[in-house]
Amino acid sequence: MFIKIFFKIFLILLILKIYVSATDAAESSDNFDVVKLSIGGGYAVSTNIRKDNDLDGKGGEYVSSWIPLVSLSWWRLSFRGMQLQFKLFNDSLFSASLKLSRMGQEYRSGYLSKRRSSFAMGGEIRIILINISYLRDIDGVSGGSIYQFSSGIPLPAIENLLFIHLGFGLELNDRKYVDYYFGVRDNEITSYRPQYSGEKTWNRFIALNFNLKPVEVFSTSLSIRYKSYGPSIKNSPTVRTNNEFSYAAMMVFNLL
């Protein structure tokens, strides 16, 4: 039902945008000569919500990792991290894009088969400050989907130097997604891990981002995020806590 609603909204807005812009001049995003390239990296730390994770570096109370970053954009195409995006439209009131990305939390524990991440395809629309996005597994790993409804507001900062943004929203994980990543199958039952079937659930999140840009070619950022997982994930025998705090610091150099 949610997929049908999402695409109905998407198609209505897409047709409206085409109609409104039919007689407009070509948008600036259609400039084939503009190429932007950035490289950088950072470090991220987050709460480990899983019990007894056997994967390297993911068994403690906190999970940390280095984050390499390459960002490339040309025309309506952009690649950042593990996400490829194609913008259909982009202006101050409305934007729409198609996405290819990775999704899913990798996890493995004793007598529990590894849960793998997968490639996912979907899209995103923005109406002023409201963002609606959808991703669906296309690797046949979980067969699940993630829906996200988010918004955000810029906070007072130092103009052209320090930018602060507050974001918040809801995320819906469907039954297939939750059951694959947080369920326990009959052949995975142990004395401390009963059988468990996941159902769709809503997660809540809020994030605060600080971005410092002293010069045009360099910027640094700090992101603080809190996510509360819904009851179907919280009650899984593979989960130790449903409260996830994450912190990430990044440095980016704009080469082009």
C-alpha positions as CSV (number, residue, x, y, z in Angstrom):
1,M,0.0,0.0,0.0
2,F,2.8,2.4,0.9
3,I,4.6,1.8,-2.4
4,K,1.4,2.6,-4.4
5,I,0.8,5.8,-2.4
6,F,4.4,6.9,-2.8
7,F,4.4,6.4,-6.5
8,K,1.0,8.1,-7.0
9,I,2.4,11.2,-5.2
10,F,5.6,11.0,-7.2
11,L,3.8,10.8,-10.5
12,I,1.3,13.6,-9.7
13,L,4.2,15.9,-8.7
14,L,6.3,14.8,-11.7
15,I,3.5,15.6,-14.2
16,L,2.8,18.9,-12.4
17,K,6.4,19.9,-12.6
18,I,6.7,19.0,-16.3
19,Y,3.6,21.1,-17.0
20,V,4.8,24.1,-15.1
21,S,8.3,24.0,-16.6
22,A,7.3,23.2,-20.1
23,T,7.8,26.7,-21.4
24,D,10.8,27.6,-19.1
25,A,14.3,27.9,-20.2
26,A,16.7,25.0,-19.6
27,E,17.6,24.7,-16.0
28,S,21.2,25.5,-14.8
29,S,21.5,21.8,-13.8
30,D,21.5,20.9,-17.5
31,N,25.0,22.4,-17.9
32,F,27.1,19.6,-19.3
33,D,30.3,21.5,-18.7
34,V,30.1,21.7,-14.9
35,V,32.0,18.9,-13.0
36,K,32.5,18.9,-9.3
37,L,34.9,16.7,-7.5
38,S,35.6,16.4,-3.8
39,I,37.7,14.0,-1.7
40,G,38.0,13.6,2.0
41,G,37.4,11.3,4.9
42,G,36.4,11.1,8.5
43,Y,35.8,9.0,11.5
44,A,32.5,7.7,12.9
45,V,31.4,6.2,16.2
46,S,28.0,4.7,17.0
47,T,26.2,2.6,19.6
48,N,26.3,-1.1,18.8
49,I,22.6,-2.1,19.1
50,R,23.5,-5.8,18.4
51,K,24.2,-8.7,20.8
52,D,27.4,-10.7,20.3
53,N,28.3,-9.6,16.8
54,D,31.0,-11.8,15.4
55,L,32.0,-9.4,12.6
56,D,35.4,-7.8,12.9
57,G,35.3,-4.6,14.9
58,K,31.5,-4.9,15.6
59,G,31.4,-6.9,18.8
60,G,31.9,-4.1,21.4
61,E,29.6,-1.7,23.0
62,Y,30.5,0.9,20.3
63,V,31.2,0.5,16.6
64,S,33.8,2.8,15.0
65,S,35.2,3.1,11.5
66,W,37.2,5.3,9.2
67,I,35.1,6.9,6.3
68,P,36.8,7.5,3.0
69,L,34.8,9.9,0.8
70,V,34.8,10.6,-2.9
71,S,32.1,12.9,-4.2
72,L,31.6,13.5,-8.0
73,S,28.8,15.3,-9.8
74,W,28.2,16.1,-13.4
75,W,25.1,17.3,-15.1
76,R,22.2,15.7,-13.2
77,L,24.3,12.8,-11.9
78,S,26.1,12.6,-8.6
79,F,28.0,10.0,-6.7
80,R,28.8,10.3,-3.0
81,G,29.9,7.5,-0.7
82,M,28.0,4.4,-1.7
83,Q,25.1,6.3,-3.4
84,L,24.4,7.2,-7.1
85,Q,21.7,9.7,-7.7
86,F,20.1,11.1,-10.8
87,K,18.1,14.4,-10.4
88,L,14.9,14.6,-12.5
89,F,14.1,18.1,-11.3
90,N,15.7,20.4,-8.7
91,D,14.5,23.9,-7.7
92,S,13.7,25.7,-4.4
93,L,10.1,24.4,-4.1
94,F,10.3,20.9,-5.6
95,S,12.9,18.3,-6.5
96,A,12.8,14.6,-7.5
97,S,15.5,12.1,-8.0
98,L,16.2,8.4,-8.6
99,K,18.8,6.6,-6.4
100,L,21.0,3.5,-6.3
101,S,22.4,2.8,-2.9
102,R,23.4,0.3,-0.2
103,M,21.1,-0.7,2.7
104,G,21.0,-3.1,5.6
105,Q,22.9,-3.8,8.8
106,E,25.4,-6.6,8.4
107,Y,25.3,-9.0,11.4
108,R,26.5,-12.4,12.3
109,S,26.5,-14.3,15.6
110,G,27.0,-17.9,16.9
111,Y,24.8,-20.4,14.9
112,L,23.2,-17.4,13.1
113,S,23.8,-17.0,9.4
114,K,25.3,-13.7,8.3
115,R,22.9,-11.0,7.5
116,R,24.3,-9.1,4.4
117,S,23.8,-5.6,3.1
118,S,22.5,-5.2,-0.4
119,F,22.1,-2.8,-3.3
120,A,18.8,-1.0,-3.3
121,M,17.0,1.2,-5.8
122,G,14.4,3.9,-5.2
123,G,13.8,7.6,-5.3
124,E,13.3,10.8,-3.3
125,I,11.0,13.8,-3.6
126,R,11.2,17.1,-1.8
127,I,8.4,19.6,-1.4
128,I,9.9,22.7,0.2
129,L,11.2,21.3,3.5
130,I,9.6,17.9,3.4
131,N,11.5,14.9,2.1
132,I,10.0,11.5,1.2
133,S,12.3,8.7,0.1
134,Y,12.0,5.0,-0.7
135,L,14.6,2.2,-1.2
136,R,14.0,-1.4,-2.1
137,D,16.4,-4.3,-2.1
138,I,17.3,-5.4,-5.6
139,D,19.9,-8.0,-4.7
140,G,17.3,-10.6,-3.5
141,V,18.9,-10.4,0.0
142,S,16.0,-9.4,2.1
143,G,13.4,-8.3,-0.5
144,G,12.6,-5.5,2.0
145,S,12.0,-1.8,1.7
146,I,12.7,1.3,3.7
147,Y,10.6,4.5,3.6
148,Q,11.7,7.7,5.2
149,F,9.8,10.9,5.9
150,S,12.1,13.8,7.1
151,S,12.5,17.5,7.4
152,G,14.9,20.0,8.8
153,I,15.6,23.6,9.6
154,P,18.8,25.8,9.4
155,L,19.7,27.3,12.8
156,P,21.4,30.7,13.3
157,A,25.1,30.5,12.6
158,I,27.9,32.6,11.2
159,E,27.1,33.6,7.6
160,N,29.3,32.0,4.9
161,L,31.5,30.4,7.6
162,L,29.6,28.2,10.1
163,F,26.3,26.4,9.1
164,I,24.1,24.5,11.6
165,H,21.2,22.3,10.5
166,L,18.7,20.4,12.6
167,G,17.1,17.4,11.0
168,F,14.4,15.0,12.2
169,G,12.0,12.4,10.8
170,L,10.4,8.9,10.8
171,E,11.6,5.7,9.0
172,L,9.4,2.8,8.2
173,N,11.1,-0.7,7.8
174,D,8.7,-3.2,6.2
175,R,8.1,-6.7,7.4
176,K,10.6,-8.4,5.0
177,Y,13.4,-6.0,6.0
178,V,12.8,-6.4,9.7
179,D,12.4,-10.2,9.5
180,Y,15.6,-10.7,7.5
181,Y,17.9,-8.5,9.6
182,F,16.3,-9.0,13.1
183,G,14.4,-12.2,12.9
184,V,15.6,-15.6,14.2
185,R,14.8,-18.7,12.1
186,D,13.9,-22.2,13.4
187,N,17.4,-23.5,12.6
188,E,19.1,-20.6,14.5
189,I,17.4,-21.1,17.8
190,T,19.6,-21.5,20.9
191,S,19.0,-21.6,24.7
192,Y,19.4,-17.8,24.8
193,R,18.0,-16.9,21.4
194,P,14.4,-18.0,20.8
195,Q,12.7,-18.0,17.4
196,Y,11.5,-14.5,16.3
197,S,9.6,-13.2,13.4
198,G,10.0,-9.5,12.6
199,E,7.1,-7.2,11.6
200,K,7.1,-3.7,10.0
201,T,8.1,-1.0,12.4
202,W,8.6,2.8,12.7
203,N,11.9,4.3,13.8
204,R,12.5,7.9,14.9
205,F,15.6,10.0,14.5
206,I,17.0,13.5,15.1
207,A,20.3,14.9,13.9
208,L,22.3,18.0,14.4
209,N,25.0,19.0,11.8
210,F,27.7,21.6,12.1
211,N,29.6,22.6,8.9
212,L,32.6,24.9,9.0
213,K,33.8,26.3,5.7
214,P,36.7,28.7,6.3
215,V,37.8,28.7,2.6
216,E,36.0,27.7,-0.7
217,V,38.2,24.6,-1.2
218,F,38.0,23.1,2.3
219,S,35.3,22.3,4.8
220,T,34.9,20.3,8.0
221,S,31.8,18.9,9.6
222,L,30.5,17.3,12.8
223,S,27.3,15.3,12.9
224,I,25.5,14.1,16.0
225,R,22.5,11.7,15.6
226,Y,20.1,9.8,17.8
227,K,17.8,7.0,16.5
228,S,15.2,5.1,18.4
229,Y,14.2,1.8,16.8
230,G,10.6,0.6,16.9
231,P,9.2,-2.3,19.0
232,S,9.6,-5.0,16.3
233,I,13.3,-4.3,16.3
234,K,13.7,-3.5,20.0
235,N,12.1,-6.9,20.9
236,S,14.4,-9.0,18.7
237,P,16.7,-11.4,20.7
238,T,19.6,-10.2,18.5
239,V,19.3,-6.6,19.8
240,R,20.8,-5.2,23.0
241,T,19.4,-1.7,22.9
242,N,17.0,0.3,20.7
243,N,18.7,3.6,21.4
244,E,21.5,4.4,18.9
245,F,23.7,7.5,19.2
246,S,26.2,8.2,16.4
247,Y,28.9,10.8,15.9
248,A,30.8,11.5,12.7
249,A,33.6,14.1,11.9
250,M,34.6,14.8,8.3
251,M,37.1,16.8,6.3
252,V,36.4,17.5,2.6
253,F,38.6,19.1,0.0
254,N,36.9,20.5,-3.1
255,L,39.2,19.9,-6.1
256,L,36.9,21.0,-8.9
